Amino acid sequence: MQRDPISQLTGLDELSAFLSATGRGGRIADRAEFSWLDQGPFAADRRLAVVESSPIDLVSVRIQGVVGPRQLLASGAFSLRVGGLPVAGNMVLPTQTHLLLRRPGVHSGLQASLVQQRQGFFSRTRVGLGWRGRDLAVALQADAELASALMQHLDVDDDLVVNPDPARQLVRIILKRSTQLRWGLFADPGKLGSFHRRDLAGDLFACLERIAEHVRAA
């Protein structure tokens, strides 16, 4: 039986395989290993993978947020049903990748938000980017190599924030983006690919790891 396309897109098997293929040694995480995370059936971090060779400790994937009208119109989203059954579609999902790392001395100065300067609506272009926040934002703003890499590998509609959680001694680097998913009843499931391989290619993941290195050093 063909897998549900959203499960295939964000599944833990695909996430672990992606991390392993990029030399980061990923494995599926048992939430019970991490008592500092929310537990129970309603915990937000339900898709978790351990990263073994990275400044990042855990990766969590969520379908959460809102897709804007510009992204929906630009993608040509549709759903085809026959006899009430879905047989093909092109949907846009609001995906979030949470990169979690623990370190001692987590404080509010580790809060930072990426600010993209954009022009246009349907043919939106980015004309610059910077960081808003305190101590960490100053360090990220001074990293010209990181800025250049983000200009190349980050989509113009992406959002990127760093949220400290002092109570758990945890910092989250959160990438928010709209991910396009084309699927069909008779499509080859192997050609669908996962969100991680499509939208977290090695160069972008390296950018996020560089941000994690700044977090650990701050």
CYANA upper distance limits for C-alpha pairs under 8 A (distance plus 0.5 A):
  2 GLN  CA    189 PRO  CA      7.56
  3 ARG  CA      7 SER  CA      7.53
  3 ARG  CA      8 GLN  CA      6.95
  3 ARG  CA    189 PRO  CA      8.19
  4 ASP  CA      8 GLN  CA      6.82
  5 PRO  CA      9 LEU  CA      6.55
  5 PRO  CA    183 TRP  CA      7.29
  5 PRO  CA    192 LEU  CA      8.39
  6 ILE  CA     10 THR  CA      6.77
  6 ILE  CA     11 GLY  CA      8.46
  7 SER  CA     11 GLY  CA      5.61
  8 GLN  CA     14 GLU  CA      7.83
  8 GLN  CA    192 LEU  CA      8.50
  8 GLN  CA    193 GLY  CA      8.11
  8 GLN  CA    194 SER  CA      6.81
  9 LEU  CA     14 GLU  CA      8.21
  9 LEU  CA    192 LEU  CA      8.08
  9 LEU  CA    193 GLY  CA      7.12
  9 LEU  CA    194 SER  CA      4.76
  9 LEU  CA    195 PHE  CA      5.59
  9 LEU  CA    196 HIS  CA      8.40
 10 THR  CA     14 GLU  CA      7.62
 10 THR  CA     15 LEU  CA      7.67
 10 THR  CA     61 VAL  CA      7.26
 10 THR  CA     62 ARG  CA      8.43
 10 THR  CA    194 SER  CA      6.78
 10 THR  CA    195 PHE  CA      6.38
 10 THR  CA    196 HIS  CA      7.99
 11 GLY  CA     15 LEU  CA      6.86
 11 GLY  CA     47 ARG  CA      7.86
 11 GLY  CA    194 SER  CA      8.24
 12 LEU  CA     16 SER  CA      6.49
 12 LEU  CA     28 ILE  CA      6.85
 12 LEU  CA     47 ARG  CA      6.67
 12 LEU  CA     48 LEU  CA      7.51
 12 LEU  CA     49 ALA  CA      7.42
 13 ASP  CA     17 ALA  CA      6.62
 13 ASP  CA     28 ILE  CA      7.88
 14 GLU  CA     18 PHE  CA      6.50
 14 GLU  CA    194 SER  CA      6.64
 14 GLU  CA    196 HIS  CA      7.87
 15 LEU  CA     19 LEU  CA      6.79
 15 LEU  CA     26 GLY  CA      8.19
 15 LEU  CA     49 ALA  CA      7.57
 15 LEU  CA    194 SER  CA      8.18
 15 LEU  CA    196 HIS  CA      6.61
 16 SER  CA     20 SER  CA      6.64
 16 SER  CA     25 GLY  CA      8.33
 16 SER  CA     26 GLY  CA      5.20
 16 SER  CA     27 ARG  CA      5.58
 16 SER  CA     28 ILE  CA      6.68
 16 SER  CA     49 ALA  CA      6.84
 17 ALA  CA     21 ALA  CA      6.49
 17 ALA  CA     26 GLY  CA      7.45
 17 ALA  CA     27 ARG  CA      8.50
 18 PHE  CA     22 THR  CA      6.89
 18 PHE  CA     26 GLY  CA      8.17
 18 PHE  CA    196 HIS  CA      6.94
 18 PHE  CA    197 ARG  CA      6.79
 19 LEU  CA     23 GLY  CA      7.06
 19 LEU  CA     24 ARG  CA      5.66
 19 LEU  CA     25 GLY  CA      6.40
 19 LEU  CA     26 GLY  CA      5.28
 19 LEU  CA     51 VAL  CA      7.65
 20 SER  CA     24 ARG  CA      5.81
 20 SER  CA     25 GLY  CA      4.89
 20 SER  CA     26 GLY  CA      5.56
 20 SER  CA     27 ARG  CA      8.38
 21 ALA  CA     25 GLY  CA      8.33
 22 THR  CA    202 GLY  CA      7.51
 23 GLY  CA     53 SER  CA      7.89
 24 ARG  CA     51 VAL  CA      6.51
 24 ARG  CA     52 GLU  CA      6.35
 24 ARG  CA     53 SER  CA      5.17
 24 ARG  CA     54 SER  CA      6.80
 25 GLY  CA     51 VAL  CA      6.57
 25 GLY  CA     52 GLU  CA      5.70
 25 GLY  CA     53 SER  CA      6.67
 26 GLY  CA     49 ALA  CA      6.83
 26 GLY  CA     50 VAL  CA      5.96
 26 GLY  CA     51 VAL  CA      5.30
 26 GLY  CA     52 GLU  CA      6.67
 27 ARG  CA     49 ALA  CA      6.00
 27 ARG  CA     50 VAL  CA      5.84
 27 ARG  CA     51 VAL  CA      7.54
 28 ILE  CA     48 LEU  CA      6.85
 28 ILE  CA     49 ALA  CA      4.96
 28 ILE  CA     50 VAL  CA      6.71
 29 ALA  CA     33 GLU  CA      8.13
 29 ALA  CA     48 LEU  CA      5.90
 29 ALA  CA     49 ALA  CA      5.27
 29 ALA  CA     50 VAL  CA      6.05
 30 ASP  CA     34 PHE  CA      8.25
 30 ASP  CA     48 LEU  CA      8.18
 31 ARG  CA     35 SER  CA      8.08
 31 ARG  CA     37 LEU  CA      7.80
 31 ARG  CA     39 GLN  CA      7.56
 31 ARG  CA     48 LEU  CA      7.98
 32 ALA  CA     39 GLN  CA      7.86
 35 SER  CA     39 GLN  CA      8.17
 36 TRP  CA    168 ARG  CA      6.46
 37 LEU  CA     45 ASP  CA      8.42
 37 LEU  CA    168 ARG  CA      8.44
 38 ASP  CA     43 ALA  CA      5.86
 38 ASP  CA     44 ALA  CA      7.86
 38 ASP  CA     45 ASP  CA      8.07
 39 GLN  CA     43 ALA  CA      5.99
 44 ALA  CA     62 ARG  CA      8.45
 45 ASP  CA     60 SER  CA      6.36
 45 ASP  CA     61 VAL  CA      7.88
 45 ASP  CA     62 ARG  CA      8.00
 46 ARG  CA     60 SER  CA      7.78
 46 ARG  CA     61 VAL  CA      8.32
 46 ARG  CA     62 ARG  CA      8.43
 47 ARG  CA     60 SER  CA      5.86
 47 ARG  CA     61 VAL  CA      6.13
 47 ARG  CA     62 ARG  CA      7.81
 48 LEU  CA     58 LEU  CA      7.15
 48 LEU  CA     59 VAL  CA      6.10
 48 LEU  CA     60 SER  CA      5.05
 48 LEU  CA     61 VAL  CA      7.50
 49 ALA  CA     58 LEU  CA      6.11
 49 ALA  CA     59 VAL  CA      5.75
 49 ALA  CA     60 SER  CA      7.12
 50 VAL  CA     57 ASP  CA      6.55
 50 VAL  CA     58 LEU  CA      5.12
 50 VAL  CA     59 VAL  CA      7.03
 51 VAL  CA     56 ILE  CA      6.91
 51 VAL  CA     57 ASP  CA      5.77
 51 VAL  CA     58 LEU  CA      6.04
 51 VAL  CA     59 VAL  CA      7.63
 52 GLU  CA     57 ASP  CA      7.47
 54 SER  CA    209 GLU  CA      7.64
 55 PRO  CA    101 LEU  CA      7.88
 55 PRO  CA    209 GLU  CA      6.74
 55 PRO  CA    212 ALA  CA      6.50
 55 PRO  CA    213 GLU  CA      6.67
 55 PRO  CA    216 ARG  CA      8.43
 56 ILE  CA     99 LEU  CA      6.83
 56 ILE  CA    100 LEU  CA      6.55
 56 ILE  CA    101 LEU  CA      5.71
 56 ILE  CA    209 GLU  CA      7.15
 56 ILE  CA    212 ALA  CA      6.93
 57 ASP  CA     99 LEU  CA      7.97
 57 ASP  CA    100 LEU  CA      6.25
 57 ASP  CA    101 LEU  CA      5.43
 57 ASP  CA    102 ARG  CA      7.75
 58 LEU  CA     99 LEU  CA      6.45
 58 LEU  CA    100 LEU  CA      5.50
 58 LEU  CA    101 LEU  CA      7.17
 59 VAL  CA     97 THR  CA      7.46
 59 VAL  CA     98 HIS  CA      6.22
 59 VAL  CA     99 LEU  CA      5.24
 59 VAL  CA    100 LEU  CA      6.63
 60 SER  CA     97 THR  CA      6.35
 60 SER  CA     98 HIS  CA      5.46
 60 SER  CA     99 LEU  CA      7.01
 60 SER  CA    100 LEU  CA      8.23
 61 VAL  CA     95 THR  CA      7.85
 61 VAL  CA     96 GLN  CA      6.34
 61 VAL  CA     97 THR  CA      5.20
 61 VAL  CA     98 HIS  CA      6.72
 62 ARG  CA     95 THR  CA      6.32
 62 ARG  CA     96 GLN  CA      5.61
 62 ARG  CA     97 THR  CA      6.98
 62 ARG  CA     98 HIS  CA      8.46
 63 ILE  CA     93 LEU  CA      7.36
 63 ILE  CA     94 PRO  CA      6.25
 63 ILE  CA     95 THR  CA      5.16
 63 ILE  CA     96 GLN  CA      6.78
 64 GLN  CA     94 PRO  CA      6.04
 64 GLN  CA     95 THR  CA      6.33
 64 GLN  CA     96 GLN  CA      6.95
 65 GLY  CA     94 PRO  CA      5.80
 65 GLY  CA     95 THR  CA      7.72
 65 GLY  CA     96 GLN  CA      8.46
 66 VAL  CA     94 PRO  CA      6.24
 67 VAL  CA     71 GLN  CA      7.14
 67 VAL  CA     72 LEU  CA      7.49
 67 VAL  CA     92 VAL  CA      7.58
 67 VAL  CA     93 LEU  CA      7.37
 67 VAL  CA     94 PRO  CA      6.15
 67 VAL  CA    178 SER  CA      6.79
 68 GLY  CA     72 LEU  CA      7.02
 69 PRO  CA     73 LEU  CA      6.59
 70 ARG  CA     74 ALA  CA      6.53
 70 ARG  CA    121 PHE  CA      7.64
 70 ARG  CA    122 PHE  CA      6.92
 71 GLN  CA     75 SER  CA      6.53
 71 GLN  CA     92 VAL  CA      8.19
 71 GLN  CA    178 SER  CA      7.87
 72 LEU  CA     76 GLY  CA      6.92
 72 LEU  CA     77 ALA  CA      6.45
 72 LEU  CA     92 VAL  CA      7.17
 73 LEU  CA     77 ALA  CA      7.53
 74 ALA  CA    122 PHE  CA      7.52
 75 SER  CA     90 ASN  CA      8.37
 75 SER  CA     92 VAL  CA      7.92
 75 SER  CA    180 GLN  CA      7.72
 76 GLY  CA     90 ASN  CA      7.77
 77 ALA  CA     89 GLY  CA      7.89
 77 ALA  CA     90 ASN  CA      5.38
 77 ALA  CA     91 MET  CA      5.66
 77 ALA  CA     92 VAL  CA      7.34
 78 PHE  CA     89 GLY  CA      5.95
 78 PHE  CA     90 ASN  CA      5.70
 78 PHE  CA     91 MET  CA      7.02
 79 SER  CA     86 PRO  CA      7.59
 79 SER  CA     88 ALA  CA      6.61
 79 SER  CA     89 GLY  CA      4.74
 79 SER  CA     90 ASN  CA      6.90
 79 SER  CA     91 MET  CA      8.07
 80 LEU  CA     86 PRO  CA      6.37
 80 LEU  CA     87 VAL  CA      6.40
 80 LEU  CA     88 ALA  CA      5.68
 80 LEU  CA     89 GLY  CA      6.33
 81 ARG  CA     85 LEU  CA      5.56
 81 ARG  CA     86 PRO  CA      4.76
 81 ARG  CA     87 VAL  CA      6.07
 81 ARG  CA     88 ALA  CA      7.67
 82 VAL  CA     86 PRO  CA      7.02
 82 VAL  CA     87 VAL  CA      7.26
 86 PRO  CA    185 LEU  CA      8.40
 87 VAL  CA    184 GLY  CA      6.12
 87 VAL  CA    185 LEU  CA      5.37
 88 ALA  CA    182 ARG  CA      8.26
 88 ALA  CA    183 TRP  CA      6.10
 88 ALA  CA    184 GLY  CA      4.50
 88 ALA  CA    185 LEU  CA      6.50
 89 GLY  CA    181 LEU  CA      8.48
 89 GLY  CA    182 ARG  CA      6.32
 89 GLY  CA    183 TRP  CA      6.00
 89 GLY  CA    184 GLY  CA      6.89
 90 ASN  CA    180 GLN  CA      7.58
 90 ASN  CA    181 LEU  CA      6.15
 90 ASN  CA    182 ARG  CA      4.81
 90 ASN  CA    183 TRP  CA      6.96
 91 MET  CA    180 GLN  CA      6.38
 91 MET  CA    181 LEU  CA      5.75
 91 MET  CA    182 ARG  CA      6.95
 92 VAL  CA    178 SER  CA      6.60
 92 VAL  CA    179 THR  CA      5.95
 92 VAL  CA    180 GLN  CA      4.96
 92 VAL  CA    181 LEU  CA      6.57
 93 LEU  CA    178 SER  CA      6.00
 93 LEU  CA    179 THR  CA      5.65
 93 LEU  CA    180 GLN  CA      6.89
 93 LEU  CA    181 LEU  CA      7.87
 94 PRO  CA    176 LYS  CA      7.78
 94 PRO  CA    177 ARG  CA      6.52
 94 PRO  CA    178 SER  CA      5.19
 94 PRO  CA    179 THR  CA      6.91
 95 THR  CA    176 LYS  CA      6.44
 95 THR  CA    177 ARG  CA      6.07
 95 THR  CA    178 SER  CA      6.50
 95 THR  CA    179 THR  CA      6.95
 96 GLN  CA    174 ILE  CA      7.12
 96 GLN  CA    175 LEU  CA      6.09
 96 GLN  CA    176 LYS  CA      5.08
 96 GLN  CA    177 ARG  CA      7.03
 97 THR  CA    174 ILE  CA      6.19
 97 THR  CA    175 LEU  CA      5.70
 97 THR  CA    176 LYS  CA      7.18
 98 HIS  CA    172 ARG  CA      6.54
 98 HIS  CA    173 ILE  CA      6.24
 98 HIS  CA    174 ILE  CA      5.09
 98 HIS  CA    175 LEU  CA      7.10
 99 LEU  CA    172 ARG  CA      6.03
 99 LEU  CA    173 ILE  CA      5.49
 99 LEU  CA    174 ILE  CA      6.80
100 LEU  CA    170 LEU  CA      7.40
100 LEU  CA    171 VAL  CA      6.35
100 LEU  CA    172 ARG  CA      5.23
100 LEU  CA    173 ILE  CA      7.03
101 LEU  CA    170 LEU  CA      6.34
101 LEU  CA    171 VAL  CA      5.97
101 LEU  CA    172 ARG  CA      7.16
101 LEU  CA    212 ALA  CA      8.13
102 ARG  CA    169 GLN  CA      6.26
102 ARG  CA    170 LEU  CA      5.02
102 ARG  CA    171 VAL  CA      6.76
103 ARG  CA    169 GLN  CA      6.52
103 ARG  CA    170 LEU  CA      7.07
103 ARG  CA    171 VAL  CA      8.40
103 ARG  CA    216 ARG  CA      7.29
104 PRO  CA    169 GLN  CA      6.57
105 GLY  CA    166 PRO  CA      8.01
105 GLY  CA    169 GLN  CA      7.32
106 VAL  CA    110 LEU  CA      7.74
106 VAL  CA    164 PRO  CA      6.96
106 VAL  CA    165 ASP  CA      7.39
106 VAL  CA    166 PRO  CA      5.46
106 VAL  CA    169 GLN  CA      5.79
106 VAL  CA    170 LEU  CA      7.23
106 VAL  CA    171 VAL  CA      7.84
107 HIS  CA    164 PRO  CA      7.05
107 HIS  CA    165 ASP  CA      8.07
107 HIS  CA    166 PRO  CA      6.17
108 SER  CA    164 PRO  CA      6.81
108 SER  CA    166 PRO  CA      8.07
109 GLY  CA    133 GLY  CA      7.96
109 GLY  CA    134 ARG  CA      5.70
109 GLY  CA    135 ASP  CA      5.61
109 GLY  CA    136 LEU  CA      6.81
110 LEU  CA    133 GLY  CA      8.46
110 LEU  CA    134 ARG  CA      7.50
110 LEU  CA    135 ASP  CA      6.87
110 LEU  CA    136 LEU  CA      5.55
110 LEU  CA    137 ALA  CA      8.08
110 LEU  CA    162 VAL  CA      7.61
110 LEU  CA    163 ASN  CA      7.54
110 LEU  CA    164 PRO  CA      6.38
110 LEU  CA    171 VAL  CA      8.46
110 LEU  CA    215 VAL  CA      7.38
110 LEU  CA    218 ALA  CA      8.00
111 GLN  CA    133 GLY  CA      6.37
111 GLN  CA    134 ARG  CA      7.23
111 GLN  CA    136 LEU  CA      7.26
111 GLN  CA    137 ALA  CA      7.83
111 GLN  CA    161 VAL  CA      8.25
111 GLN  CA    162 VAL  CA      5.91
111 GLN  CA    163 ASN  CA      5.68
111 GLN  CA    164 PRO  CA      6.44
112 ALA  CA    131 TRP  CA      7.01
112 ALA  CA    132 ARG  CA      6.13
112 ALA  CA    133 GLY  CA      5.08
112 ALA  CA    134 ARG  CA      7.42
112 ALA  CA    136 LEU  CA      6.91
112 ALA  CA    137 ALA  CA      5.65
112 ALA  CA    161 VAL  CA      6.32
112 ALA  CA    162 VAL  CA      5.53
112 ALA  CA    163 ASN  CA      7.51
113 SER  CA    131 TRP  CA      6.11
113 SER  CA    132 ARG  CA      5.69
113 SER  CA    133 GLY  CA      7.00
113 SER  CA    137 ALA  CA      7.98
113 SER  CA    160 LEU  CA      6.68
113 SER  CA    161 VAL  CA      4.87
113 SER  CA    162 VAL  CA      6.75
114 LEU  CA    129 LEU  CA      7.58
114 LEU  CA    130 GLY  CA      6.43
114 LEU  CA    131 TRP  CA      5.16
114 LEU  CA    132 ARG  CA      6.91
114 LEU  CA    159 ASP  CA      7.26
114 LEU  CA    160 LEU  CA      5.90
114 LEU  CA    161 VAL  CA      6.61
115 VAL  CA    129 LEU  CA      6.01
115 VAL  CA    130 GLY  CA      5.67
115 VAL  CA    131 TRP  CA      6.08
115 VAL  CA    132 ARG  CA      7.25
116 GLN  CA    126 ARG  CA      7.28
116 GLN  CA    127 VAL  CA      8.28
116 GLN  CA    128 GLY  CA      6.51
116 GLN  CA    129 LEU  CA      4.82
116 GLN  CA    130 GLY  CA      7.06
116 GLN  CA    156 VAL  CA      8.17
117 GLN  CA    126 ARG  CA      6.27
117 GLN  CA    127 VAL  CA      6.03
117 GLN  CA    128 GLY  CA      5.53
117 GLN  CA    129 LEU  CA      6.21
118 ARG  CA    124 ARG  CA      7.19
118 ARG  CA    125 THR  CA      6.06
118 ARG  CA    126 ARG  CA      4.88
118 ARG  CA    127 VAL  CA      6.25
118 ARG  CA    128 GLY  CA      7.83
118 ARG  CA    156 VAL  CA      8.07
119 GLN  CA    124 ARG  CA      6.12
119 GLN  CA    125 THR  CA      5.79
119 GLN  CA    126 ARG  CA      6.82
119 GLN  CA    127 VAL  CA      7.61
120 GLY  CA    124 ARG  CA      4.98
120 GLY  CA    125 THR  CA      6.92
124 ARG  CA    156 VAL  CA      7.77
125 THR  CA    156 VAL  CA      7.10
126 ARG  CA    156 VAL  CA      6.44
128 GLY  CA    151 MET  CA      8.28
129 LEU  CA    147 ALA  CA      7.84
129 LEU  CA    151 MET  CA      8.18
130 GLY  CA    141 GLN  CA      6.55
130 GLY  CA    147 ALA  CA      8.24
131 TRP  CA    137 ALA  CA      5.87
131 TRP  CA    138 VAL  CA      7.94
131 TRP  CA    140 LEU  CA      7.36
131 TRP  CA    141 GLN  CA      6.22
132 ARG  CA    137 ALA  CA      6.28
133 GLY  CA    137 ALA  CA      5.44
133 GLY  CA    138 VAL  CA      7.91
134 ARG  CA    138 VAL  CA      6.77
135 ASP  CA    139 ALA  CA      7.14
135 ASP  CA    218 ALA  CA      7.88
136 LEU  CA    140 LEU  CA      6.70
136 LEU  CA    214 HIS  CA      7.70
136 LEU  CA    215 VAL  CA      7.34
136 LEU  CA    218 ALA  CA      6.81
137 ALA  CA    141 GLN  CA      6.43
138 VAL  CA    142 ALA  CA      6.84
139 ALA  CA    143 ASP  CA      7.12
139 ALA  CA    214 HIS  CA      7.73
140 LEU  CA    146 LEU  CA      8.14
140 LEU  CA    211 ILE  CA      7.83
140 LEU  CA    214 HIS  CA      7.74
141 GLN  CA    147 ALA  CA      8.16
143 ASP  CA    147 ALA  CA      6.95
144 ALA  CA    148 SER  CA      6.70
145 GLU  CA    149 ALA  CA      6.76
146 LEU  CA    150 LEU  CA      6.61
146 LEU  CA    207 CYS  CA      7.04
146 LEU  CA    210 ARG  CA      7.89
147 ALA  CA    151 MET  CA      6.68
148 SER  CA    152 GLN  CA      7.07
149 ALA  CA    153 HIS  CA      6.66
149 ALA  CA    203 ASP  CA      8.42
149 ALA  CA    204 LEU  CA      8.38
149 ALA  CA    207 CYS  CA      7.29
150 LEU  CA    154 LEU  CA      5.67
150 LEU  CA    204 LEU  CA      7.86
150 LEU  CA    207 CYS  CA      7.28
153 HIS  CA    203 ASP  CA      7.33
153 HIS  CA    204 LEU  CA      6.06
154 LEU  CA    158 ASP  CA      7.17
154 LEU  CA    204 LEU  CA      7.42
155 ASP  CA    177 ARG  CA      8.48
157 ASP  CA    177 ARG  CA      7.33
157 ASP  CA    178 SER  CA      8.31
158 ASP  CA    175 LEU  CA      7.64
158 ASP  CA    176 LYS  CA      6.22
158 ASP  CA    177 ARG  CA      5.29
158 ASP  CA    178 SER  CA      8.03
159 ASP  CA    175 LEU  CA      6.46
159 ASP  CA    176 LYS  CA      5.52
159 ASP  CA    177 ARG  CA      7.07
160 LEU  CA    173 ILE  CA      7.79
160 LEU  CA    174 ILE  CA      6.16
160 LEU  CA    175 LEU  CA      5.24
160 LEU  CA    176 LYS  CA      6.77
161 VAL  CA    173 ILE  CA      6.40
161 VAL  CA    174 ILE  CA      5.82
161 VAL  CA    175 LEU  CA      7.37
162 VAL  CA    171 VAL  CA      7.53
162 VAL  CA    172 ARG  CA      6.16
162 VAL  CA    173 ILE  CA      4.99
162 VAL  CA    174 ILE  CA      6.75
163 ASN  CA    171 VAL  CA      6.24
163 ASN  CA    172 ARG  CA      5.65
163 ASN  CA    173 ILE  CA      6.99
163 ASN  CA    174 ILE  CA      8.29
164 PRO  CA    169 GLN  CA      8.31
164 PRO  CA    170 LEU  CA      6.61
164 PRO  CA    171 VAL  CA      4.82
164 PRO  CA    172 ARG  CA      6.80
165 ASP  CA    169 GLN  CA      6.44
165 ASP  CA    170 LEU  CA      5.57
165 ASP  CA    171 VAL  CA      6.28
165 ASP  CA    172 ARG  CA      8.34
166 PRO  CA    170 LEU  CA      6.90
171 VAL  CA    215 VAL  CA      8.48
173 ILE  CA    208 LEU  CA      8.11
173 ILE  CA    212 ALA  CA      8.04
179 THR  CA    195 PHE  CA      8.09
179 THR  CA    199 ASP  CA      8.14
182 ARG  CA    192 LEU  CA      8.11
183 TRP  CA    187 ALA  CA      7.13
183 TRP  CA    192 LEU  CA      7.75
187 ALA  CA    191 LYS  CA      8.36
188 ASP  CA    192 LEU  CA      7.73
189 PRO  CA    193 GLY  CA      8.17
193 GLY  CA    197 ARG  CA      7.20
193 GLY  CA    198 ARG  CA      7.30
194 SER  CA    198 ARG  CA      6.68
195 PHE  CA    199 ASP  CA      5.90
195 PHE  CA    200 LEU  CA      7.56
196 HIS  CA    200 LEU  CA      5.28
196 HIS  CA    201 ALA  CA      7.50
197 ARG  CA    201 ALA  CA      6.17
200 LEU  CA    204 LEU  CA      6.37
200 LEU  CA    205 PHE  CA      6.20
201 ALA  CA    205 PHE  CA      6.73
202 GLY  CA    206 ALA  CA      6.55
203 ASP  CA    207 CYS  CA      6.93
204 LEU  CA    208 LEU  CA      6.98
205 PHE  CA    209 GLU  CA      6.72
206 ALA  CA    210 ARG  CA      6.68
207 CYS  CA    211 ILE  CA      6.97
208 LEU  CA    212 ALA  CA      6.83
209 GLU  CA    213 GLU  CA      6.74
210 ARG  CA    214 HIS  CA      6.98
211 ILE  CA    215 VAL  CA      6.84
212 ALA  CA    216 ARG  CA      6.78
213 GLU  CA    217 ALA  CA      6.70
214 HIS  CA    218 ALA  CA      6.45
